[in-house]
Amino acid sequence: MSNELPIVEIDLTPEYKSNLRSLAKRYRNIRSDTQVIIE
């Protein structure tokens, strides 16, 4: 059994990007906070 983590690719939907843009106006660190989860 290999110890390598499987590669998972996440496609961001236009709705997610739009919501993130509007949330970023109120929560300045939301992009950096969610980037950890996405990567």
C-alpha positions, 0 to 999 in steps of 0.5 A: 500500500502506498503512503501517497495521498490521492490527488483530488481536483476541485472545480470552483463553480461560478456561484461559489466564486460570486459568493466568495467575492461578496463575502470577501467584502465583509470578511477580509481573510475569507480567501486565505481561510478557504484556500487551505481547504481548496488546496 
